[in-house]
Amino acid sequence: MAVVMRLVSLVLIVAALMLLGADAVTSLEKGGEITVRSLDAVWATLNNDGLLRFKDWVQHYLPALAQGIYQAMALPGWALTGVVGVILAFIFGRKLGPE
């Protein structure tokens, strides 16, 4: 289980670095105007219909948590995936044996 979680954390960290790099390249293309894609924008780029269905589901089944979920979706994509990946990497990191 720990090996799988380490792999998941590595994938999340790599995705965060890719999103950060894409934001940096887009900012350079726009002449230095800082561009940061939110998780909502990244998901809409990949699958807009799935994003709309998720928002409808949240609004219908979790109305008390909807605002918090929408705020989390407004965070930069690289920040959310990177933070979760680093936390998982620390929790499931390699354990050193006795020396």
N, C-alpha and C positions, 0 to 999 in steps of 0.2 A: 504494500500500500504506500509506503514511504517513497518508493522509487517512482511510482505513478504520480504522486503529488509533486515530486521534484521535477518531473517532466512537465507537468501542467504549469508549474511556476516558471520554468524556463521558457515555455511557449508564451506565457503572458508577458514576461519581461522582453522577449524578442518582439512581440507585437507592439509593446509600448515604445520600444526604440524605433521600430518602423514608422509608427504614427508620429513620433517626435521628428524623425527625419523628413517625413512627408510635409509636416507643418513648416519645417525650416526651409525646405526647397520651395514651397509655395510662397513663403514670405520673401525669399530672394527673387522669385519671379515677379512679384508685385512691387518690386523696387524698394524693399525694406519695410513695407507695411506688414506689421505682425499679423499672422493668420494662425488661428488655433481652431481646430475642428473639435466640436463637442462629440461625446459618445453618441448622441442623438443623430448628428450629421453623418457620422461614420456608418451607423446602422442604416440610415436612410439611403446612403450611397450603395450599400451592399444589398439591402432588401427593404424597400420602402413599404411594401404591403405587410411584411412581418412586423415592422415597427408600428404601423397603424393598428394592427390586430393586438399587439402587446399593450398599447396605450388604451384601447377599448377594454381589454381584459382587466387591466389595472383599475380603470375607472369603474367597472362594473363589480368586480369581486373584492377589491381592496381600496375602497374610497377613502378610508382613514389614512392610508399610507401613500396615496397617489401623489400628493405634493412632494413628499420626501423622495419618492422614486423619480419624479420629474426633475427635481433638483440634482439628483445623482446623474441623471442622463445629460444634464447641462454641463457637467464637468468636462474638462479636456479628456479626449479618449486616451491619450498616453498616460495621463495622471492616474486614472482609475485602474487601468490594466497593470500599470507599473507598480502601483502601491500594493495591489492584491498579490501580484507575482512575487514581490520582495518579501511580503509578510509570509507567504507560503514557503518561500525559500528558507527563511529563518526558522520556521516551525519544523519543516521536514528536511532540514539540511543534514549533511553527513555528521554522524556522531563519532567522535574520535574515541578509540578504545583506551584502556589504561596504558600508560607509557612505562 
